[in-house]
Amino acid sequence: MKHILTAATAVIALAIGVGSANAADKLKACWMYVGPHNDGGYSEGHDVGRQMVEKELGDKVETSYVESIAEGPDAERALERLARSGCQIIFSTSFGFMDPTIKVAAKFPDVKFEHATGFKTAPNVGTYNARFYEGRYIAGQIAAKQSKSGVAGYIVSFPIPEVVMGINSFMLGAQSINPDFKIKVVWVNSWFDPAKEADAAKALFDQGADIITQHTDSPAPLQIAQERGLHGFGQAHNMYEFAPKAQYTAIVDTWGPYYVKRVNAVLDGTWKAEQIWDGLKDGILEMAEYHNLPDDVVAAAKKTQADIEAGTLHPFKGPIFKQDGTEVIGEGKNLDDGTLLSMNWYVKGIDDQLPK
Amino acid sequence: MTALMLEGILLTIITAATPLLFAAIGELVTERSGVLNLGVEGMMAMGAVIGFAVAHTTGSFGLGILGAIVAGMTMAALFGVVTLIFVANQVASGLALTLFGLGLSGLIGDAFVGVPGAGLARISIPVLSDLPVVGLLFRLDPLTYLAIAITIAVSWFMFRMRGGLVLRAVGDSHSSAHALGYNVIRVRFMAVLFGGACSGLAGAYLSLVYTPQWTQAMTAGRGWIALALVVFATWLPRRVLVGALLFGGVSILQLHAQALGVGVPSQFLSALPYLTTIVVLVIISRNRALVRANTPAALGQSFVPDR
């Protein structure tokens, strides 16, 4: 809220011609988050990246952010406000900001936009994403090794390709260890609603899952796992301090180095719109320190990670079958990026109907 | 497995119903005095943030709860001064209170977002808690017992005590109550404060017990559901209890239905708690005599004593 006010004040200041004299001295880089900047999850991951830009580039940049922006019309207004307040590069960090970003970017051709996890681009809009599914494959393998019931609970937000890809990758990882592994899926239709996420976790545990994983942003499910003496995986951010006895590991987004690189590109004039999709080997995501696991499971997880980084193991390697048994890709081939980014089907073995 | 699962589900339902019960029973007393306070959501948010902040800084759960009650009452007092003494429009003031509470709680809570809370152990009553299925009723958290105790006490007070009669009289016809010599403004102010205290408790339950953490707008519309429950319950405390359990129950069961994979679209299941509540509301409202007997006739009307 404070930052929206700052932005609003800046708009007024620009409108009456005050403060524009020294605006050119520093590069102004701005961020827009879907949750609070310190949510202990996805948005905090981006904010840590922003702080790294501030630390590494020091006097050359000025950063600011707006937080808890709802996906939809609000996002458009917030982006427009950022663009008017003199931001030269804007990172819009949630999938649902995609269309607003494209719209606002068309109105401000001199401002550079980067949209996380989306697929639409423009001359001044680039996209960037991390191959989270690589981490989820490792998590799936750990789950299959650690689960006594052979059932994992998966709390999810919205049926977008990013989320479906994650569920499939987790399942393929689990099936590589235990072909009969089961996943129960619950959609909470929200990225961030701690109480609802907690309820979903309880429901899943009550139905026999003993491992929880999630594609929502709050640490509430892990808190429930800890309360029940069960385990799970952190999402987007290391959630260890919320549930030290429950977290095996977390798929941690480390956007910092990427942000530094891109802001530097704006500074030296080499920025152009690109579509970046980096993985574990580029360091844009990391596995948090392993806890509550036997040594051999940790060693196996590290081996899988090394194989993925070396390119000898692709989580979506054939043969892969859809739920109805049709083969998507045969032995010896890997799914291409285009298929991954538009994924709207489950792999065989998942007992859930994908909402349409 | 089934008995254990049933217990798990019931326990989750009771947990989901508790914050609704707190907020709704408080609002019920407020509305019975003839005051409509639409600021429940804002008072809950303030209770949640102050409760978490106090418990976190002092390390005392009890002080956190106390802080939440005080926060809720302070917000309610603000509403009381504006609507009862300065006779402002209750609907507009209540809406303003919600917006104000949500904003202010976000500002105060900024330093506490992403900080893990401690949580609260359940109380286990020996012997009784070992009973199958019903045993779970004897190992709930202390605040749930408090919510149920408040509900019973309010019911007793309203229909068995003189004070309750005065409260209902003020809510039904303030001019008659005034003519009989009762201080209408004072009765209403106290009812508003009670509503605030309960809303504060509801918020504290969310940030200290339900999910021990603070995040902005974590009340997520539960204050509005509580307001609807009061109407659904036709201003009767025991029905508030039923309504809270019904809403909580449907919202938990839809998650279970999803986990079981019942092939119903999840968007429809998510809407089910609201749908069920509306349907039950319509069915209950068919008994017009009962509704008329319990609706506070002076609800939402400002009172200005003649001089």
Interface residues (C-beta under 8 A of the other chain):
Chain A: M1 K2 G35 P36 H37 N38 D39 G40 E44 S68 G153 K184 V185 V186 W187 V188 N189 F192 D193 P194 A195 K196 E197 A198 D199 A200 K202 A203 L204 F205 D206 Q207 G208 A209 S218 P219 A220 Q223 E227 E241 F242 D351 D352 Q353 P355 K356
Chain B: M1 M5 G8 I9 T12 A16 G103 G106 L107 D110 V113 G114 P116 G119 L206 Y210 T211 P212 Q213 T215 Q216 A217 M218 A220 R222 S251 I252 L255 H256 Q258 A259 L260 G261 G263 P265 S266 Q267 S270
